[in-house]
């Protein structure tokens, strides 16, 4: 495997400062992705479930109430 040479000083204060800032941003991204994977968070999950019950109450078919093989 080819080794790439670099002149980056990983011990430099500027490098460490930027590294910590990037790790903080990655942490924020991880939190957002966790919410997305959970359906957008509790607020949006409840909103979605509420919309499905509205469809059922009005007699509409929506993706959460339609059965497999049925046509609308």
C-alpha positions as protocol buffer text, in pm:
chain_id: "A"
residue {
  index: 1
  type: UNK
  ca { x: 0 y: 0 z: 0 }
}
residue {
  index: 2
  type: UNK
  ca { x: 127 y: 346 z: -88 }
}
residue {
  index: 3
  type: UNK
  ca { x: 198 y: 573 z: 208 }
}
residue {
  index: 4
  type: UNK
  ca { x: 95 y: 935 z: 164 }
}
residue {
  index: 5
  type: UNK
  ca { x: 332 y: 1184 z: 322 }
}
residue {
  index: 6
  type: UNK
  ca { x: 191 y: 1484 z: 504 }
}
residue {
  index: 7
  type: UNK
  ca { x: 321 y: 1795 z: 671 }
}
residue {
  index: 8
  type: UNK
  ca { x: 26 y: 1823 z: 910 }
}
residue {
  index: 9
  type: UNK
  ca { x: 138 y: 1871 z: 1268 }
}
residue {
  index: 10
  type: UNK
  ca { x: -124 y: 1683 z: 1470 }
}
residue {
  index: 11
  type: UNK
  ca { x: 31 y: 1814 z: 1790 }
}
residue {
  index: 12
  type: UNK
  ca { x: -16 y: 2181 z: 1695 }
}
residue {
  index: 13
  type: UNK
  ca { x: -261 y: 2385 z: 1901 }
}
residue {
  index: 14
  type: UNK
  ca { x: -444 y: 2500 z: 1586 }
}
residue {
  index: 15
  type: UNK
  ca { x: -489 y: 2139 z: 1470 }
}
residue {
  index: 16
  type: UNK
  ca { x: -620 y: 2035 z: 1812 }
}
residue {
  index: 17
  type: UNK
  ca { x: -863 y: 2328 z: 1824 }
}
residue {
  index: 18
  type: UNK
  ca { x: -1003 y: 2244 z: 1480 }
}
residue {
  index: 19
  type: UNK
  ca { x: -1019 y: 1874 z: 1566 }
}
residue {
  index: 20
  type: UNK
  ca { x: -1226 y: 1943 z: 1878 }
}
residue {
  index: 21
  type: UNK
  ca { x: -1459 y: 2172 z: 1681 }
}
residue {
  index: 22
  type: UNK
  ca { x: -1508 y: 1902 z: 1416 }
}
residue {
  index: 23
  type: UNK
  ca { x: -1576 y: 1635 z: 1679 }
}
residue {
  index: 24
  type: UNK
  ca { x: -1841 y: 1863 z: 1834 }
}
residue {
  index: 25
  type: UNK
  ca { x: -2007 y: 1904 z: 1493 }
}
residue {
  index: 26
  type: UNK
  ca { x: -2000 y: 1527 z: 1439 }
}
residue {
  index: 27
  type: UNK
  ca { x: -2170 y: 1485 z: 1777 }
}
residue {
  index: 28
  type: UNK
  ca { x: -2444 y: 1726 z: 1673 }
}
residue {
  index: 29
  type: UNK
  ca { x: -2490 y: 1539 z: 1345 }
}
residue {
  index: 30
  type: UNK
  ca { x: -2517 y: 1210 z: 1533 }
}
residue {
  index: 31
  type: UNK
  ca { x: -2798 y: 1357 z: 1747 }
}
residue {
  index: 32
  type: UNK
  ca { x: -2987 y: 1478 z: 1439 }
}
residue {
  index: 33
  type: UNK
  ca { x: -2947 y: 1142 z: 1268 }
}
residue {
  index: 34
  type: UNK
  ca { x: -3077 y: 967 z: 1579 }
}
residue {
  index: 35
  type: UNK
  ca { x: -3394 y: 1180 z: 1562 }
}
residue {
  index: 36
  type: UNK
  ca { x: -3431 y: 1110 z: 1191 }
}
residue {
  index: 37
  type: UNK
  ca { x: -3399 y: 736 z: 1244 }
}
residue {
  index: 38
  type: UNK
  ca { x: -3663 y: 760 z: 1517 }
}
residue {
  index: 39
  type: UNK
  ca { x: -3911 y: 917 z: 1274 }
}
residue {
  index: 40
  type: UNK
  ca { x: -3821 y: 1281 z: 1326 }
}
residue {
  index: 41
  type: UNK
  ca { x: -3864 y: 1289 z: 1701 }
}
residue {
  index: 42
  type: UNK
  ca { x: -4166 y: 1246 z: 1924 }
}
residue {
  index: 43
  type: UNK
  ca { x: -4341 y: 1562 z: 1799 }
}
residue {
  index: 44
  type: UNK
  ca { x: -4335 y: 1453 z: 1436 }
}
residue {
  index: 45
  type: UNK
  ca { x: -4415 y: 1091 z: 1513 }
}
residue {
  index: 46
  type: UNK
  ca { x: -4729 y: 1201 z: 1699 }
}
residue {
  index: 47
  type: UNK
  ca { x: -4817 y: 1438 z: 1415 }
}
residue {
  index: 48
  type: UNK
  ca { x: -4789 y: 1153 z: 1165 }
}
residue {
  index: 49
  type: UNK
  ca { x: -5001 y: 922 z: 1377 }
}
residue {
  index: 50
  type: UNK
  ca { x: -5260 y: 1196 z: 1420 }
}
residue {
  index: 51
  type: UNK
  ca { x: -5283 y: 1242 z: 1043 }
}
residue {
  index: 52
  type: UNK
  ca { x: -5349 y: 871 z: 997 }
}
residue {
  index: 53
  type: UNK
  ca { x: -5633 y: 876 z: 1250 }
}
residue {
  index: 54
  type: UNK
  ca { x: -5779 y: 1179 z: 1069 }
}
residue {
  index: 55
  type: UNK
  ca { x: -5779 y: 978 z: 745 }
}
residue {
  index: 56
  type: UNK
  ca { x: -5957 y: 686 z: 913 }
}
residue {
  index: 57
  type: UNK
  ca { x: -6218 y: 911 z: 1073 }
}
residue {
  index: 58
  type: UNK
  ca { x: -6303 y: 1074 z: 742 }
}
residue {
  index: 59
  type: UNK
  ca { x: -6314 y: 743 z: 553 }
}
residue {
  index: 60
  type: UNK
  ca { x: -6005 y: 823 z: 348 }
}
residue {
  index: 61
  type: UNK
  ca { x: -5746 y: 562 z: 276 }
}
residue {
  index: 62
  type: UNK
  ca { x: -5391 y: 657 z: 349 }
}
residue {
  index: 63
  type: UNK
  ca { x: -5065 y: 465 z: 350 }
}
residue {
  index: 64
  type: UNK
  ca { x: -5095 y: 367 z: 717 }
}
residue {
  index: 65
  type: UNK
  ca { x: -5450 y: 233 z: 688 }
}
residue {
  index: 66
  type: UNK
  ca { x: -5450 y: 72 z: 342 }
}
residue {
  index: 67
  type: UNK
  ca { x: -5420 y: -305 z: 334 }
}
residue {
  index: 68
  type: UNK
  ca { x: -5194 y: -501 z: 104 }
}
residue {
  index: 69
  type: UNK
  ca { x: -5350 y: -574 z: -230 }
}
residue {
  index: 70
  type: UNK
  ca { x: -5629 y: -319 z: -198 }
}
residue {
  index: 71
  type: UNK
  ca { x: -5679 y: -52 z: -459 }
}
residue {
  index: 72
  type: UNK
  ca { x: -5817 y: 296 z: -402 }
}
